[in-house]
Amino acid sequence: MLHQPALNLRPITGPEELDLFNRLPYVLNDEIGGDLAAGHRRPEWLWVALRGDRVVARAGWWSRVGDRHPLLMDIFDIDSDTDDGVRLLETALPAVVPAGATPPEYGRFLPADWRDHQDIRRAVEARTGALERVGARLFVERLRLEWRPGTPVPEPSGRLTFRPVRDPDELIELMTLVLDGTLDAHSRDDLTRMTPDESAQEQYHNELDRYASPHEWWRIATLPDGEPVGFVIPAHNGYNPIIAYLGVVPAHRGYGYVHDVLATGTSQLAAQHAPRIRAATDVGNAPMAAAFARAGYVTFERQIDMTWR
């Protein structure tokens, strides 16, 4: 009877083992080397499970440049045996996540029609099953959206006026207001642990303000008399031009203003000759998904997020 080699669980030693880590295919593989060089990843955050010289599972984490700890677990692959993936997670998580801390959220990009393909669906079930065995749970599924050059941008209705953001407090106040009645799962989860103002402050300072793209792209939407209706945050996240955030305040919902707001943000980035514009929204946020579809965005992928909370 043949015995398979023992399971060797370890992080890669450095960039020289990137080819080893990338033996299992995934859409992010081409970005990992650049992320290592830029400081978004560290060798000690890129783990492999080996049987001999065969990679049977791997896991990887990502952070913003300068952060001490990872912000997101965005790579997890299993070659065949789910138990190998579980053992990798049981070993890697305590080494990567600070003692007593909640592991960072796991996110996985999937084909838009992933449920229609039995082999992809089985692979998703294997990964999510392994993660559930170490305490994670499914949090939300999201649509990954893309606008492509040549796609017409809807003409503005003329009902709104757009101007730059005057100061952070103005934007944070509007961000606080749009959290009332939000359908976004992450925002709703934030509101179970903090006030709307605290949530808006955290999103502004920890995400929006850290984009290197010009804040001059950001726009406040107002009625002709100057009353704010909403906002849109076009940005570049270091990988792609994006619509980072947009919203309409509760007092002005139901009038279709979101279409003008999104069209303005899209036009702002299209004017920079963007090769594509990316965005995302929860599958359950039907009004926002419909607004993006009307603006010419297509669903090019889906994303599954899992958490340990």
N, C-alpha and C positions, 0 to 999 in steps of 0.2 A: 504494500500500500504506500502510495506516494504522499509525503507530507509537504504542505505548502510552507514557504519560508515564514519565519516569525514576522510579526508586524512591527515595523520601526516607525515611531512617531516623533517628528522633530520639525523645527522651523528650517527654512533654507539658510545656508551659511552666508549668502550675499548675492549680489547681482549675477555672479558667475553661475548660479544654479537656477536662474530664471527659466532656462529651457526645460529643466526638470519640472519646475512648478507648472509650466504651461503645457505639459503633455496631455492634460485633460482639456478638451476644447471648451471655450466660452467666449462670448462676444467681447468681454473686457480684456482678453489676453493681450491684445495689441497695445493697450494703455498701461499695462503694469510696469514695464520698464521705465517709461516716462514718469509714472507716479513715484517709483523708487527714487529716481534722480531728483524729483522736485520736493520730496519729503512728505508726500501723501501716504506713502507706505514705508514700512521698515522690514528688513529681512525677518526679524523676530515675530512679525505679524503674519508671515506667509508660511503656513504649515503644510506638511505632506505626510501621508501615511504610505509607507513603502513595504512591499513584500519583495525582497531581493532588490532588483533595480526597477521594479514596476510600481508606478504611482497608482494606488488603489483608491485614494481619497485625498482631498486637499481642502483647505479653508484659508481665507484671507480677509484682512480688515483694512479699512481706509480711514484717514483723518484729514482734517484741514491742516494746511502747512502751519507748523508751530505748535500744534496741540500735543500734549503729553500722552494722551490716551486715544485709542481709536473711537471714531464717531459712528462707524457703520461696519457691519459684517456684510460684505457684498460678493464674496466668492465662497461657494461650498459645492463641491462635486464629489460624487461617489461613482467609482468605475463599475462595480457589480454588487458587492455585498454591503447591505445597509449597516451591518454590525461594524464594519471597518470605519464607516463614517461616524457612527456613534462613539467609538473608542477614540477617534481623532478629536472629536469635540470635547469629550470628557477630559482629555489631556491638554488640549490647546486653550480652552476657555480659562482655566485657572491661571495659566501662564500669561495670557494676554490681558485679561480683565483684572483691574485692581481688586484686592481682597475686599469683600463686602459690597462691591458695586454691582449694579444690574448690568448684565451684558448689553452691548449696543444692539440696536435693531438690525435684523437681517433683511436684506432686500435682494430680489432676484429678477432679472429681466427675462421675459419669455416671449416667444412668438405670439402675435396677436391672436392667432387661431390655435393656441397650444392645446386646447381641449379636443380638437378634431384629430389629433395625431396620437395614436395609442402609445408609441414609444416615448414621446415627449411627456405625455401624461403620467406614464409609469415612473419616469425619472423624477418628475416633480413630486410625486407621491413618496418616492424613496427619500428624497431630500427632506421634505416636510416631516415625514415620519421620523427620521433620525433626529431632527431638531426638536420635535415634540418629546422624544424620549429623554432629552436633556433639559426639558422645562419650557421650551418656547411654545407659542401658540400663534395661529393665524390671526393677523390684525386687520389687514385690508388688502384688496386687490385694486390696482390703479391702471388707468389708461395712459400709455406714453404716446404723446401726440407730436406731430411734425408738420410744419408749413414749409413748402418747397418753392424756390424761385419760379416765377411764371404763374403761380396761383394768384388769381385776382384777389385783391384786398377790398372788402366791401367799402363803398364810399360812405363817409360820415353823413349822418342824417341832418347835421346842422343844429341839432337841439342842444348840444353841449359845447362848451369852450374848454380847451385844454391849456394848462400852464405848467411850468416846472414846480417841483416841490420847494417851498420857501425855507423850511427848516425841519429837522427830524421830528420835533414835537408835533407839528401839523400832521405829518404822515402817521405817526404812532397813534394819535387821537383817532384818525380815520380807521386805522387797522383795528383799534379797540372796538369801534362801532360795528365793523363788518363781522365781528365774531358772534354777534347776536343772531342766532338762527343758522349758524354755519352748518353746512353738510359735510365738511371736511373731517375725516376721522381723526387725523393727527391733532387738529385744532380742538375738536370735541374732547379728546383725551387730555390735552393740556388744561382745559377748563375744569376738569375734575380735580386738578392739583394746584391751580393758581387762578387769580382773578383775570378778567379779560385784559386789563392794562398790563399786568405782569406778563401774560402770554405775548402781547404785542411788543412789549419792550424786549423780551427775550428773542423773538423772531427778528426784530429789527437789528439788534446789536450782534447777535450770534450768527445771523445769516445775511440779511440784505446789505447791511453796512460793510460786510467783508468782501463783497464782490469788487473786483478791481475795475470793472467797467464804469464809465462815468455816471455819476448820480444825476447829471443833467439830462439823461435819457428819461428819467422818471417823470410821470405826468399825473397831475390832479385834474379830475373832470369836474366842471362846475356848470350850473345853470347860467344863463345870460346875466343874471343879477349877481353872480359870484358865489352863490351857495354851493359848497362842495357836494358832489353826488357820489364820487368814488375815486379810484386811482388805479394805475397800472405801473408795474415795475419791470420794464425791459432791462435785461442784463446779459452778461456773459459769465458763465460759471467756471471758466478755465478750460472747458471742453467744447461747449456749444453756446451760441446765442439762445437765450431762453426768455419766456415770459415767466418771471420768477413769482409774481404774485399780482392778482388783481381782485378788486372787490367793488361792490356797490353798497352803500349804507342802507340800513333797513327802511328808512323813510322814503327812499326813492326806488325801491325794488318793484318789479311788476310792470315797468314801463319800457323794457327792452334796452335800457341804457348800457347794459353789459356789452352789447354788440358794438356800440361806438367806442367803449373803453378798450375792448380787445383789439378792434381795428386800428386804433391809434397806437397801441403798443406794438402791434405787428408792423405797421408802417414805419415806426421809428427804427426797428431793427432791419427791415427790408431796405431802408435808405442807406444802411451801412454795408450793403451788398452781402448780407448774410447768406452763406451757402445753404442754410437751413435754419429754422427756428423751432426749438423744442419746448414742450410744456407737458404737464401731467395733471390729471385729476382723478379722484376716486371713481370707481365704477358706479358707486351709489349716488354720485353727485350728478344726476341726470341733467339739471339745468345748465351746469357749467360744461358738461360734455357736449350738449347741444349747441352751446354758444361757440365752442371751438370748431365743431363740425360746420356750422354756418359760415365761419370765418375761413374755411378752406383747409383746416388741419385734418390730417388723417391719423388713424391709430396704427402706428407702425410696430408697436410692441405692447405687451402688458407687463406689470410688475406685481410681484407678491411680496408683502411685508409681513414679517413675524416679529413678535416681541416676547420679552421675558417678564413683562409687567402683568 
